[in-house]
Amino acid sequence: MKLPNRSTFSKYWDLNPKTVFLNHGSFGACPRAVLDYQQELRNQLERDPVHFLDVTSKELWAIAIETLSNFVNADKEGMTFVSNATSGVNTVLRSLELQPGDEILVSDHAYQACWNTVDFVTKRAGAKTVVAPIHFPIENSEQVTQTILNYTTKNTKLALIDTVTSPTGLRLPFEIIVKELQDRNIDVLLDAAHGPGIVNLNFKNLQPAYATGNAHKWLCAPKGSAFLYIREDKREKIRPLSISHGASVEGSIDEKIRLEFDWPGTQDPTPWLCIPKSIEYIGNLLEGGWPSIMAYNQKLAIEARNIIHEVIETPKLCPDSMIVGLSAVALPGDGSIAKSVLAPDPLHTLLFEKYNIQVPVFGWPHHNRRYLRTASYLYNSLEEYHYLAEILKKEI
């Protein structure tokens, strides 16, 4: 079969033309113009590393902090940069002082790396991980909210809540969940790994205790650009994973946040410095800017799911209202469930090696089920999803 065409937007990316790339969600994809800008910054860095890191990068860093804070409507004093959302989750959880009997709540759709971190800190403290099972099919978002609230107790100290779940591609009603939990004096760590650029975020209204998210996914910044947001009343308790020079420098809490988080040691700061460029560049690709881009990707993801369901006749996992840029379908039959999410599913390998399709297939042991998850971005086309559907009809 002839490989399908991408959309006309694909000319702005350097994706392999011989690969049907339907997996923007895992690591994003950075457009050529942003990569060129990053290389310019790296050239400046290497021409005079001391001046760049001591002067230039600090100026650009402050601009990046402010730009991203404005994008998610956050207090910039609480905005810090980390390399990925998992690091942000680790930073918060490993700063907490848990007591025996304390509980941290997660759903059974939580990203495994972050779930592992919850298990690590609860086991170390003699605390408890509580898992709220969100069963498929989901009829409405209220069902998700009520399930999570049903698993809270007087011992629940913190809840790890996704904006959009990674393995199952669900847009959770996180705004309502955050409010309901925090009204019960339960802190929320919002896992917005799939957050900026895929859903609207407004931290000044939402007021989560903590939030972390990636800029290298839906904002299309270079790999290794992510943030951790800490609410004002929580900043004194949260320390970076790397304790460095800033720990011994006097200053107010807001100053200490900058001193400790902005300089953990030698690193390439250019992924974060490119965030303003990426937000501006992608936002100008479609009339209407980011709201139009998110709507475009959402419509594409819903249509992709419908196309795949025409050949995989398993029940839809959720209503269209819970789909944004990601969408998942349950694969038929039991299949073999990998013991580790790091082990490739045989169907994923077959689709890539035989048909040049890059699309994730998850064996999710918590549900004893396998999911195929597409991630739709501007450069994708419906033709690509029809191609995938034809292949699935032959191979499943």
N, C-alpha and C positions, 0 to 999 in steps of 0.2 A: 504493500500500500504506500502511496505517496504521502510524505510527511505534510501535515497541514500548515497553513500559513498563520503567523501571528497577526496581531492587530497592527495598524499603522503606527501606533505609539512605540512599537518595538525598536524603531530606528534609534531611539535614545539610549538603548541598552546594548551591551556587548555580549548578550547571551549566545551560547553556541547554537548556530542555525540548524544543526543536525539533531538537536535535542528538543523534545516537546516538554517545555519546562512549566509544570503545573504545581510548583512547590515554593511559591514566594514566602510562605509562612515560616519555613524552618530558619532561614538565614537572611531573608530579604534578597534584594538584588539592587546594586548601586548603579545609577546611570553614569554614562561616560563623562558627562560634564562635571559631576561631583567628584569622580575619581581623578579627573584632570586637575581640579582644584586642590584635592588632597595631595597630589604629587607636587604641585607648586609649593604647598606648605612644607612638605618633606624636603624639598630642595632648599628652602630657606633654613630649615632646621639644620641640615647638614653643612651649610655654608658657614654658620656660626651657631653651634648648639647652645652655647652659654647665653648669648644674647637672645636667641629665640625662646629658650625655656624661661629665662629670667624676666624678659620684657614682652616680646611679641606675643607669646602664647598666653600670658596672663591677661593681656588686653583682649585677645580673641576669646579666651575662656569666659571672661565676664560677659561678653556679648552673647556667647552660646548659652550660658546659664539664663540670661534674661530672655533670649529668644524662645528657648524651650519652655521657660516658665510662663511666658505670655501665651504660648500655643496651648498649654494645658490649664491656663488660668490658675497658676500656683504662686504662692509667696516665694520670691526668688531666694530669700534668706534660707529657706528650707530645702532648696534644690541642690543636689550633689550629683556628681557623675561617677558611674561605676562601669565596668566593662560589659556586663550583661545582667539581665534581670535575676538570674540565679545568684549572682554575687550580691545583688541588692537584698534578696531574701535572706541569704546567709548573714549579711551584715546586721540586719535587724534581729533575727532569731538568736544569733550567737552573742548579742549584746543583752538579751533579756536575762533577768534574774528569776528564774522559775523556782518554785518550791514543790516538794513532793505533794502529789495530789492535784496540782494545777493541770488544766487541760488546754490543748490547742486543737481547734476544729479545722478540718479540711473536708473537701468533698471527694468522692471517688472518681472525679474527673480531673483532679489536680495534676499539674505537671510533675512527673516522677522525681526529677532532681530536687524540686522544692519540697515535695512530700518527704523525700529522704532526709532533707535537712530538718524538717519538723521532727521526724522520728529520732534523729541524732540528738537534738537538744532535749527532747522530752525524756528519752532514755537516760541521758547523762544526769538529769536533775531528779529522776524518780517521778516525773510528771507523766502525762498520758496524751497520746494522740487519739482523737476521736474522729471517726470517718462518717460523714453523712452520705448515704447512698442515694444518688439521684437516678432513678430508674427510667429506662426507655420503654415505650415512647413517651415523650413529654408532651402534654396537651397544651400547657400554657406556662408562662413564666412565673405566675403566682405559685404554681406547684413547686418550683425550685426554691423560691423564697421560704415557703412554709416548711419544706423538708430540712433546710439548713437551720431554721429557728427551732425546729423540734429537737435538734441534737445539741442545743445549748443547755448548760447547767450553771449552777451557782459557782462552779469551779472553772468555767471557761474564761481564760484570760486573754486569748487572742484567737482570731479566725483568719485563715489564709483564704482569700476570696479572689477568684479570677474575674477579669473583665470578659475575656473570651477563652474558653478552655482549649488547651493545645491538642490533646489526642482526639477530641470529639467535636471541636469547632463550634461550640455553643456560645452565643452571646448571652451571658447571664444578666439578669436584672440587678446588676451590682449596685446601682444607685440606691435602690430600695433596700437591698440586703445590708449595705453599709450603714444606712440610717437606722434600720431596725436593730442591728447588732450594737451599734454604739449608743443607742437609746437604752440598751440593757447594760451599759458600762462594760462592753466587750470591745477591746481594741481590734481594729481591722488592719491587716497588712494586705493591701490591694496588689495582686499580681497582675500587672498590666504589661506583661511581656508582649502580648498582642493588645496594645492599647493605643498609643499615639498614632493617628493616621488611619485607624480602623474603626474606632468609636470616638464619640465626643467625650472629652475629659474636662472636668471643671473642678479642680481640687479646692478652690475657695468655697464653692457651694457644698461639695461632697464632704470635705474635712476628714479624710481618712487619717488615722494615726500615722500610717506609713503607706507609701506607694512606690512601686518600682516598675520600670518598663524599658523596652528597647527602642532605640531610635534607628537601629540597623534593619528592622523589619519593615513596617509599613511606611515609615518616613524615608526609607531608602538611603540612610546615611551609611558611611563605611562600617564594616564589621568591627565590633568592639565598642560601640557607642550606646550607652544606656544611662539611666538615671535612677537615683533613689531620692524620694521626697520624704521629709520628716516634718511632721507638724510641730509647731512652736513648743508646745508643752512637753514634747518627747525628745527634743534635741539634746538635752543634757545627758541622756542615758545611752545614746547610740554612738558607738565608736566604730571607726573603719576597721576592716579586716586586717589591714597593715598599720600597725602603730609606728609612726615615723617622727620626723622632726617637729611637727606641729604640736605633739603631745607635751613638750616642755616649754612652749611659748605661751606667755600670759595673754589673756584676752577674754572678751565677753563670750557668751555661748555662741552668738552668731559669728563672731570672729573665729572662734575655735572650730566651728563647722568648716569654714573656708581653709583654715590653717591645716586641719587634720585630713580632710577629704581631698583637697585639691593637690596635695603633694605627698603621695604615698611612697615616692621613690622615682627613679628614672623610668619613664614610660614614653611611648609615642602618643602625644596628645591629639594628633591630627584627626582621628575619627570623631572626637567630640567637637573639635573646632569646625568641622564640616557641617554640623547640624543646621546652622542658619542657612547655609548655601543649599542644602538638600530641601529644607522646608520651603524656601523661596522657589527653587527650580521646579520641583514636582508640582507645587501649588500653581504654577503658571502654565502647566501643560493642558489644563482643561478650563474652559470658561466657567466661572463660579468658584474656582479655587478648591480648597480642601473639602468643603461640604459636597461639592459635585464629584470629586474623586472618590470619596467614601461611598456615595450613592451609586456611582458607576461600578465600583468593585463589588458592592453588595448585590446589585442586580445581576452581574455576571456570575457570582457565586450561586445565587438561587437558580439561575438558568442551568448552570453546570450540574447542580444536584438533580434537577428534573431530567436532564438528558441521560445522566448515569442511571437514574432510577427506572428509565424505560427498559433497560436491559438487566439491571439488578433489581429484582422485584421484592426486595425486603421492605418492611415498613419504614416510612420516614421517621427519623429520630425525634424531630421537633418541628414546630410550625415555622413558616418562612420568617416570621417576626424575630426569631432567635438566630437568624443567619446574617452575618456581615460578610467579610471577605473570605472567611473560611467556611467550608461545608464538608460534612462527613456522611458517608453511607455505611451501613452495616453490611459486611459481606455475607453471603449465604453459607449455611453449614457451619459446623464447629471449627474445622480446620485445626492446624497446630498453633498453639499460642506460645510464642517465644517467652522464655523465662526472664529475659532482659530486653529492655527497649533498645539496647545497643545492638542486639542481634537482628540482622535484616530479615524481613519476611520474604519467603520464597517468591510470592507474587510481585513484590516490589522489585526483586532482582530480575525476574523474568521480563517484566514490563520495560525495564531499562535496557537490559542486555539484548533482548530480542527485538524490541520495538522503539527504542530510544525515548521512552516516556519516563520522565522524572516526576513521580508522584508518590507520596508516602502511603505505606500500608502499615497500620499498627496492629500488632497482636496485643490487646489490652487485657492482661490477666485479671485485673480487678472486676471486669465484666465477663470474663471468659468469652471474649468476642473479638473479631477482627474488624477494623475499620479502614476504609480507603478515604483519605481526606485531601480534597483539592484546596488550593489557595489561589484566589483570582486577583490579578492586578491589571493595570492599564494595558500592558503589552500582550495579554492573553486574548484569545478569540474563541467564539463558540465553535468554530471549525475544529479547534484542538480538542474540545470536549466530545464532539461527535466522533472524532478519531479514537479517543480513549474508549468510548462506549462500544465501538465496533470491535476493538481488540478484546475488551472484557467479555463480549458476547461469545467470542471464540475460545477464550482461555478459562472461563469460570463455568 
